[in-house]
């Protein structure tokens, strides 16, 4: 039986810090996610501990009566602890050189390993359908692990929220983007 992992990027938030809540629009998007997953079997929900991530999945958690497991390894990647005025260019460089590391931050490879460890633990568990909620940069690195050409431009094109499905079979891994720009208008 294939195992499915639904990778969800959090809904629209008021900022980047750990405690940044969702905007009003983001709260509405979180409720849309409930409808989006309405016909999807879900056994487990694992989320970044950041407030914007947990708020994004709380309505689904309550509707399905599935506890949200918070996992620090799903926290957003720290590019640097220094203020980088050219952070955008620096981030782009880290997609080309996975070992590139800036002061106080982690390399793309380190962040990728962190989130891949969560996925590997899920695959080793008995659950078949898991939702993982996290952040754009680290999600991009997870997807890059399984689809090598997932690059900086792919990261730039992510939406809030966004949903991908990783399907693991004995013959390999399939990636599908489930969330479309007009998803909100169809629900």
N, C-alpha and C positions, 0 to 999 in steps of 0.2 A: 504494500500500500504506500503510495507517495506521501511524503510529509510536506505540508505547506506552512510557510512562514509569511505572514502579512507584515510588511515593513511600512510603518506609518510615520510620516513626518508630522510634527505637531502643527496645530492650527495657528492662525495669526495671533501673535503675541505683542505685548506692549514694549518689549525690549529683550536684551540678551542676558542680563544677570539671572542667576539661579532662581530668584524669587519673582521674576517677571510673570504676571498673570496674562491670560488671554484677553484680547480686546473683546468688545461686545460682538463684533463680527466673528471672532475666533470661538466664542462660546456658542454662537449659532452653528458654526461649522462643526463643532464637537457633537452637537445634536444631529446634524446631517450624517455624521459618521455612523450613528446608530442605525439610521435607515439604510445607509450604504452597505453595511454588513448584515442587513436584515435576513438574507437567505444564505448566509455563510456560517458553516459550523466553526465554532471557536471553543478550544479546550482550555486555553491559557492566555493571560495577558501579562506582558513584562514591559516595564516602562523605565525610561530615564527618571531619576528622582526630581529633575527640574520641574517647577510648578507648571510651566506651560505644557509640558509633556503629559503630566498626570491629569491636568484639567482637560486635555484633548480627548482622553480615553475614559474619563470618569462616567459620562452618561452611558457608554456602551457597557462598562463594567457593572453599573447598577442594573441596567436593563437585563443583562445576561446572568447576573448574580455570580460574577467571576471576580475574585479578588485581584487587584493590581499588585503584581510583584515588582518592587522597585529594585533596580540594579544599577549601581554606580558606573558599571562598564558601558552603559548606554548614554552616559553624559556626553555633552558636546565636546568635541576635540578642542583643546587649548592650542591655538596657533603660537601664541607667545604671551608672556606675562608683561611684556613691555608694550607701550602704545606704539602701534605700527601705522603711521599715516598712509603707507603704501601697502596695507594689509591685503588688499585685493590682488595685487600683483604677486605678493609673497605667497598667498594661497594658491594662485595659479601655478607658481613654480613647484609647489609641493605635490601637485598632481603629476608633474613630469619626473620629479626626483623624489621617490617615496621615502628616502632616508634623510632628506633635508629637514633640518630642525632649527628653530629659532629660540632665542633666549627664554627659558622658562616653559617652553611649549613641548609638544610631542610631535614626532614625525608622522607622516601619513601612515607609514608601516606600523608604527607603534599603536596608533589609533585603530587601524584596520585589525590588527591582531586582537585588540581588546574586544571589539564588537563581534569578530568572528568567533572568539571563545564562547560568547553567549549563544550564538547560533549552533555551534558544535555541541554544547551542553543540551540545547533544546532537541537537537537531532538524536542525541543519545538517550533522551528521556522517552517515556511512553506516549507523549502527546503527539497528535497528528496535525493539529491546526492551531498555530500560535500567532498571536499578534504581538509585535515588538514596536514600541513607540520611542522615537528618538529625534535626532536633530539632523539638519541638512548635510553638514560636512561629513559627519561620521557615517551617516546612511550612504552617502555617495561612495565612501571608501569601502563599505560592506559590499555594495553592488559591484564596485570595481573588482573586488576579489573574485567574483563569479563571472563577470562580464568585463574582460580586460579593457575594452574600448569605452567603458563608462568613464568619462573624463570631466574636465573643468566645465566645459559647455553643458554637459548633462547636469552638473550641479547647478549651474546658472539657471537652467530651465525647470528646476524643481518648483513646485507650488506649495503653499501652506493652506490646507494640509496636502499631503500627497500620499499615495498608497501604491506599493509594489507587492507582487506576489512572487516569492521564490518557491519553486516546486522541486523537491529533491526526490529523484527516482534512482533505481540501481544503475541507470545508464548516464546520469548526469544531473545538471541543474538547469532549470528553465526560469527565465525572468520575464515577467509581464508587468507593465505599468497599468494599473487598474483605474487610477484616478485620471480623469480627463478635465480639461479646462471648463467644460460645460456640465460637469457632474452635478454641481449645486443646483443648476436650473432644471435638471431632470428629476430631482427628488422632491 
